[in-house]
Amino acid sequence: MTRGTLLGIVLVAGTAAKADAQTAQIHLLWARGEVSPHGVSADGSMVVGMAREAPAGQTRWFRWSEDAGLEMIGPPLEDMAIDVSGDGLVLVGRSNTIAHLWTEAGGAVSLGPLDADRTRTAAAAASFDGAVVVGEGTGNVPPQGFVWREATGMVSLGGLDGPTGRSSAHDVTADGTVIVGNVEDDLGIRPAAWTETGGWEVLANAPDWSPNASANAVSSDGEYVLGGIRGVGGVAWAFRWTRTTGEFDILEQDITDAGDFQAADISDDGGIVVGAIDHDGTRTRAVIWDPDNGVRLLSDVLEGVHGLDLSDWILYTATAVSRDGRVVAGSCHFDGTNYDVGYVAVLEPPPCLADFNRDGAVNTLDVLAFLNAWTADDPRADVNNDGVFNTQDVLAFLNAWNAGCA
């Protein structure tokens, strides 16, 4: 079928579904003292971390939601909440050098030391329902990752070659079956994943030129793993690893006067990465990465793309992102405060393909707009991103148009 034939199709009917009209927002997390967000729930509605009631006060766990605001948790919970389960109901972290979890119904639960030699523990992540918690135990011997379940308690994950090796556990999939972190082998510290059946395995195609690399985050289904890798010269890069292909992609950045890229979290589709870069020799700056635009300052995206006014804000870190990549949390400076506080940024949803002309409705006008773009080789019409404009793009668009916008 030629382009002319397609353009000659008479469109006699169309749907009228409304396009998503949500707008970008940014929220300040402040508690009369320092606030440092560390984790978000799957949908981004719950944020957790560390807060001080006063600049010199004791650190405490906190949780934040748009409806309830910032709530301090404890005593007895001190130090920080590091993550929250996907459903937003189970907080995990560290208090008085011991891993803990907390729920509204059961309060604080100590997960205990890992063993007699590793008496200091910290929980790093939880499965979607909070039934599986992972973290690290440290002491007078090499550290080891652990997995905790109510039925078994805290169990060591051992190392690459058995129960005595070194390892760390940093994140876990939604169902609790895949744990990511690092292990030690003859080459150094290596990014790795753990399963019940296979134990620790170094990520396929991990480069052998780095003596120090680690997996820091994993998508809900385990398809994408995010981590950091440091070269012999000390320069740090972020990487994204894809399970089905084994691709190990270095996420290079070219921001002026920027240094190491410290990646913190990844969306479920692997298309959004958040973290921080060393910037102009002073403090770090929060960044966001996607495959089309590379690494950008998060503030530039919020102002230039989403139209927010951040003249009173300096975004230092981006530590967590929701599963859909739209909610980002981290630490910042806000005019009028003398210490670091927290922020939660909500990005506008990506444009709905079906509403091609962006008028808020899905109808035959969108099909006409798409066909005009397709005929002109407009990059927006390369729907399947294969670099070729052909009928496959038309079919992909019509499928999206038929499905409408949520």
C-alpha positions as CSV (number, residue, x, y, z in Angstrom):
1,M,0.0,0.0,0.0
2,T,1.4,3.4,-1.0
3,R,1.4,6.6,1.0
4,G,-1.0,8.1,-1.5
5,T,-3.4,5.2,-1.1
6,L,-3.4,5.6,2.7
7,L,-4.0,9.4,2.4
8,G,-7.0,8.7,0.1
9,I,-8.8,6.7,2.8
10,V,-12.1,8.4,3.8
11,L,-12.4,8.6,7.6
12,V,-16.0,8.4,8.5
13,A,-16.0,7.8,12.3
14,G,-13.7,8.4,15.3
15,T,-13.6,8.0,19.0
16,A,-13.8,11.1,21.3
17,A,-11.8,9.9,24.4
18,K,-10.3,12.7,26.5
19,A,-6.6,13.0,26.7
20,D,-4.8,13.0,30.0
21,A,-4.7,16.6,31.3
22,Q,-2.5,16.2,34.4
23,T,0.0,19.0,35.0
24,A,3.5,19.1,36.5
25,Q,3.9,19.9,40.2
26,I,6.7,20.2,42.8
27,H,6.1,19.8,46.5
28,L,8.4,20.9,49.4
29,L,9.1,18.5,52.2
30,W,10.1,20.4,55.3
31,A,10.0,19.6,59.0
32,R,11.8,22.6,60.7
33,G,15.0,20.8,60.0
34,E,16.8,18.6,57.4
35,V,14.7,16.3,55.2
36,S,16.2,13.7,52.9
37,P,13.9,11.5,50.8
38,H,15.2,8.0,49.9
39,G,12.3,5.9,48.5
40,V,8.9,6.1,46.8
41,S,6.1,3.7,46.5
42,A,5.3,2.1,43.1
43,D,2.7,4.8,42.2
44,G,4.7,7.6,43.8
45,S,2.0,8.5,46.3
46,M,4.2,7.6,49.4
47,V,7.7,9.0,50.0
48,V,10.0,8.0,52.9
49,G,13.3,9.0,54.2
50,M,15.2,10.7,57.1
51,A,14.2,14.0,58.8
52,R,15.2,16.1,61.8
53,E,12.7,18.0,63.8
54,A,15.3,20.8,64.2
55,P,18.7,21.5,62.6
56,A,20.6,19.9,65.4
57,G,17.8,17.4,66.4
58,Q,17.7,13.6,66.3
59,T,17.3,11.9,62.9
60,R,13.9,10.2,62.5
61,W,12.1,8.1,59.9
62,F,9.4,10.0,58.0
63,R,6.7,9.3,55.4
64,W,5.0,11.8,53.2
65,S,1.9,11.8,51.0
66,E,0.1,14.7,49.3
67,D,-3.0,14.2,51.5
68,A,-1.3,13.7,54.9
69,G,1.9,15.8,54.4
70,L,5.1,14.9,56.3
71,E,4.7,12.5,59.3
72,M,7.6,11.7,61.6
73,I,7.7,8.1,62.7
74,G,8.9,7.0,66.1
75,P,10.4,6.9,68.6
76,P,11.9,4.4,68.7
77,L,12.9,4.6,65.1
78,E,15.9,6.8,64.5
79,D,18.4,7.1,61.6
80,M,16.4,6.7,58.3
81,A,13.8,4.9,56.3
82,I,15.6,3.8,53.1
83,D,12.7,2.4,51.1
84,V,9.0,1.6,51.1
85,S,7.2,-1.3,49.7
86,G,5.5,-0.9,46.3
87,D,2.1,-0.7,47.9
88,G,3.3,2.1,50.3
89,L,2.4,0.2,53.5
90,V,5.8,-1.2,54.7
91,L,8.7,1.1,55.5
92,V,12.2,-0.4,55.8
93,G,15.6,1.0,56.8
94,R,18.0,1.4,59.7
95,S,17.6,2.4,63.4
96,N,20.4,2.3,65.9
97,T,22.6,0.3,63.5
98,I,19.9,-2.5,63.1
99,A,17.6,-3.1,60.2
100,H,13.9,-2.5,60.9
101,L,10.6,-2.4,59.2
102,W,7.5,-0.4,60.2
103,T,3.8,-0.7,59.4
104,E,0.8,1.3,60.6
105,A,-0.7,-1.8,62.3
106,G,2.4,-3.4,63.8
107,G,4.7,-0.5,64.4
108,A,8.5,-1.0,64.4
109,V,9.9,-4.5,64.0
110,S,13.6,-5.2,64.5
111,L,15.0,-7.6,61.9
112,G,18.1,-8.2,64.0
113,P,21.8,-8.7,63.3
114,L,22.8,-11.0,60.5
115,D,25.1,-13.2,62.5
116,A,27.6,-13.0,65.4
117,D,30.2,-11.3,63.2
118,R,27.8,-8.9,61.3
119,T,25.9,-7.2,64.1
120,R,25.2,-4.0,62.2
121,T,22.5,-4.3,59.5
122,A,20.5,-2.0,57.3
123,A,17.5,-2.8,55.2
124,A,17.7,-1.4,51.6
125,A,14.5,-2.4,49.8
126,A,11.3,-4.4,50.0
127,S,9.1,-6.3,47.6
128,F,5.8,-4.9,46.5
129,D,3.9,-6.3,49.5
130,G,6.8,-5.9,52.0
131,A,7.0,-9.6,52.6
132,V,10.6,-9.8,51.4
133,V,13.2,-7.3,52.7
134,V,16.8,-7.2,51.5
135,G,19.9,-5.4,52.8
136,E,23.4,-5.8,54.2
137,G,25.1,-6.9,57.3
138,T,28.5,-5.5,58.3
139,G,31.0,-6.1,61.1
140,N,34.5,-7.4,61.7
141,V,34.3,-9.6,58.6
142,P,33.4,-8.9,54.9
143,P,29.9,-7.6,54.5
144,Q,27.1,-9.8,53.1
145,G,23.7,-9.2,51.7
146,F,20.7,-10.7,53.4
147,V,17.1,-11.5,52.6
148,W,14.4,-11.4,55.3
149,R,11.0,-13.1,55.4
150,E,8.8,-13.4,58.4
151,A,8.9,-17.2,58.2
152,T,12.7,-17.5,58.0
153,G,14.0,-14.3,59.6
154,M,17.2,-12.8,58.2
155,V,19.2,-15.2,56.0
156,S,22.7,-14.5,54.5
157,L,23.0,-14.5,50.7
158,G,26.6,-15.5,51.0
159,G,29.1,-14.6,48.2
160,L,29.8,-15.6,44.6
161,D,31.6,-18.8,45.6
162,G,29.7,-19.7,48.8
163,P,28.8,-18.7,52.3
164,T,32.0,-16.8,53.2
165,G,32.2,-14.4,50.2
166,R,31.5,-10.7,50.2
167,S,28.2,-9.4,48.8
168,S,25.7,-6.5,49.2
169,A,22.0,-6.5,48.4
170,H,20.5,-3.2,47.2
171,D,17.1,-3.8,45.6
172,V,14.6,-6.5,44.9
173,T,11.9,-7.2,42.3
174,A,8.2,-6.7,43.1
175,D,7.7,-10.4,43.7
176,G,10.8,-10.8,45.8
177,T,12.5,-13.4,43.6
178,V,15.4,-11.4,42.1
179,I,17.8,-9.4,44.3
180,V,20.5,-7.1,42.9
181,G,23.7,-5.8,44.4
182,N,27.3,-6.7,44.1
183,V,29.8,-9.5,44.8
184,E,33.5,-9.8,45.0
185,D,35.6,-11.9,42.6
186,D,39.2,-11.9,41.3
187,L,38.5,-8.7,39.3
188,G,37.1,-6.7,42.2
189,I,33.6,-5.7,43.2
190,R,31.1,-6.8,40.5
191,P,27.4,-6.0,39.7
192,A,25.3,-9.1,40.3
193,A,21.9,-10.6,40.7
194,W,20.7,-13.3,43.1
195,T,17.9,-15.9,42.8
196,E,16.9,-18.7,45.0
197,T,17.9,-21.3,42.4
198,G,21.0,-19.8,41.0
199,G,22.5,-17.8,43.9
200,W,24.7,-14.9,42.9
201,E,25.6,-14.4,39.2
202,V,27.6,-11.5,37.8
203,L,25.6,-9.6,35.3
204,A,26.2,-10.8,31.7
205,N,28.6,-8.7,29.7
206,A,29.7,-6.6,32.7
207,P,33.0,-5.0,31.6
208,D,36.1,-6.5,33.1
209,W,38.0,-3.2,33.1
210,S,36.3,-1.9,36.2
211,P,37.5,-3.0,39.7
212,N,34.4,-1.5,41.3
213,A,30.8,-1.8,40.1
214,S,27.5,-2.4,41.7
215,A,23.8,-2.9,40.8
216,N,21.7,-0.3,42.7
217,A,18.2,-0.7,41.5
218,V,16.0,-3.1,39.5
219,S,12.7,-2.7,37.6
220,S,9.6,-4.5,39.1
221,D,9.9,-7.5,36.8
222,G,13.7,-7.7,36.8
223,E,14.1,-6.7,33.1
224,Y,16.2,-3.7,33.8
225,V,19.0,-3.2,36.3
226,L,20.6,0.1,37.1
227,G,24.0,0.6,38.6
228,G,27.3,2.4,38.9
229,I,30.7,1.5,37.5
230,R,34.0,3.1,38.3
231,G,37.1,3.0,36.1
232,V,40.7,2.5,37.2
233,G,41.1,6.3,37.1
234,G,38.3,6.8,39.5
235,V,35.7,8.2,37.1
236,A,32.2,7.0,37.7
237,W,29.5,6.2,35.2
238,A,26.0,4.9,35.4
239,F,24.9,1.7,33.5
240,R,21.7,0.1,32.5
241,W,21.6,-3.7,32.0
242,T,18.8,-5.4,30.1
243,R,18.0,-9.0,31.1
244,T,16.5,-10.4,27.8
245,T,19.3,-9.1,25.6
246,G,22.2,-8.9,28.1
247,E,23.1,-5.4,26.9
248,F,25.3,-3.5,29.3
249,D,24.8,0.2,28.3
250,I,27.0,3.0,29.8
251,L,24.8,6.1,30.3
252,E,27.3,8.8,29.4
253,Q,26.6,12.4,30.1
254,D,27.9,15.6,28.5
255,I,26.7,18.3,30.8
256,T,29.2,21.2,30.9
257,D,31.3,21.3,34.1
258,A,29.8,18.0,35.3
259,G,31.7,15.0,36.7
260,D,30.6,11.6,38.0
261,F,27.1,10.4,37.3
262,Q,25.6,8.6,40.3
263,A,22.5,6.8,39.2
264,A,19.9,6.0,41.9
265,D,16.7,4.6,40.5
266,I,15.0,3.4,37.3
267,S,11.4,3.2,36.0
268,D,9.8,-0.1,35.1
269,D,10.2,0.4,31.4
270,G,13.9,1.3,31.7
271,G,13.2,4.6,30.0
272,I,13.7,6.9,33.0
273,V,16.8,7.0,35.2
274,V,17.3,9.5,38.1
275,G,20.4,10.4,40.1
276,A,22.9,13.1,40.6
277,I,26.1,14.5,39.0
278,D,29.1,16.3,40.4
279,H,28.5,19.8,39.1
280,D,30.8,22.8,38.7
281,G,33.1,21.7,41.5
282,T,30.5,22.4,44.3
283,R,27.4,20.5,45.2
284,T,25.8,17.7,43.1
285,R,22.8,18.4,41.0
286,A,19.8,16.2,40.4
287,V,19.6,14.7,36.9
288,I,17.2,12.7,34.8
289,W,18.1,10.4,31.9
290,D,16.0,9.0,29.0
291,P,17.2,7.4,25.8
292,D,16.1,10.2,23.5
293,N,17.6,13.1,25.5
294,G,20.4,11.6,27.5
295,V,21.3,13.1,30.9
296,R,19.7,16.5,31.7
297,L,19.5,18.5,34.9
298,L,16.2,17.8,36.4
299,S,15.6,21.5,37.1
300,D,16.1,22.2,33.3
301,V,13.4,19.6,32.5
302,L,11.0,20.8,35.1
303,E,11.4,24.5,34.0
304,G,12.0,24.1,30.2
305,V,9.7,21.2,29.4
306,H,7.1,21.3,32.2
307,G,6.9,25.0,32.8
308,L,7.6,25.1,36.5
309,D,9.2,28.1,38.2
310,L,12.2,26.9,40.2
311,S,13.8,30.2,40.9
312,D,13.7,29.5,44.7
313,W,14.9,25.9,44.3
314,I,18.3,24.1,43.9
315,L,17.8,20.4,43.3
316,Y,20.8,18.5,44.7
317,T,19.8,14.9,44.3
318,A,17.2,12.6,42.8
319,T,17.1,9.5,44.9
320,A,13.9,7.7,43.8
321,V,11.4,7.5,41.0
322,S,8.0,5.9,40.7
323,R,7.4,2.9,38.5
324,D,6.0,5.0,35.7
325,G,8.8,7.5,35.8
326,R,6.6,10.4,36.6
327,V,7.3,11.0,40.4
328,V,10.8,11.9,41.4
329,A,12.0,12.6,45.0
330,G,15.2,14.0,46.4
331,S,16.9,16.6,48.4
332,C,17.2,20.3,47.6
333,H,17.8,23.9,48.9
334,F,14.7,26.1,49.1
335,D,15.1,29.9,49.7
336,G,14.3,30.6,53.4
337,T,15.8,27.4,54.8
338,N,19.3,27.1,56.1
339,Y,19.6,23.3,55.5
340,D,18.8,20.7,52.9
341,V,15.1,19.8,52.6
342,G,13.2,17.4,50.4
343,Y,11.1,17.8,47.2
344,V,8.7,15.6,45.3
345,A,8.4,16.5,41.6
346,V,5.5,15.2,39.5
347,L,6.1,15.3,35.8
348,E,3.4,15.7,33.2
349,P,2.5,12.3,31.6
350,P,4.1,11.7,28.3
351,P,2.0,12.8,25.3
352,C,-0.6,10.3,24.3
353,L,0.2,9.0,20.8
354,A,-3.5,8.7,19.9
355,D,-4.1,12.4,20.6
356,F,-1.6,13.2,17.8
357,N,-2.6,16.8,17.3
358,R,-2.6,17.4,21.1
359,D,-6.1,19.0,21.2
360,G,-7.3,16.9,24.2
361,A,-9.6,14.6,22.2
362,V,-9.0,11.5,20.2
363,N,-10.8,11.5,16.8
364,T,-10.3,11.4,13.1
365,L,-8.4,14.7,13.1
366,D,-5.5,12.9,14.8
367,V,-5.4,10.3,12.1
368,L,-5.2,13.0,9.4
369,A,-2.5,14.8,11.5
370,F,-0.5,11.6,11.7
371,L,-0.7,10.8,8.0
372,N,0.5,14.3,7.1
373,A,3.4,13.8,9.5
374,W,4.1,10.3,8.1
375,T,4.1,11.6,4.5
376,A,6.6,14.4,5.5
377,D,8.9,11.9,7.3
378,D,8.3,13.8,10.5
379,P,10.3,11.9,13.3
380,R,7.1,11.9,15.4
381,A,5.5,9.5,12.8
382,D,8.3,6.9,13.2
383,V,6.1,5.2,15.8
384,N,8.1,2.0,16.2
385,N,11.4,3.9,16.3
386,D,13.1,1.8,13.7
387,G,14.3,4.7,11.6
388,V,12.1,3.9,8.7
389,F,8.8,5.4,7.7
390,N,6.5,2.6,6.4
391,T,3.2,0.9,6.9
392,Q,4.3,-0.6,10.2
393,D,4.3,2.9,11.7
394,V,0.7,3.4,10.4
395,L,-0.5,0.1,11.8
396,A,1.2,0.9,15.2
397,F,-0.5,4.4,15.2
398,L,-3.9,3.0,14.3
399,N,-3.7,0.5,17.1
400,A,-2.8,3.2,19.6
401,W,-5.6,5.4,18.2
402,N,-8.1,2.7,18.6
403,A,-7.1,2.2,22.2
404,G,-7.4,5.9,22.9
405,C,-6.0,7.8,25.8
406,A,-6.5,6.9,29.5
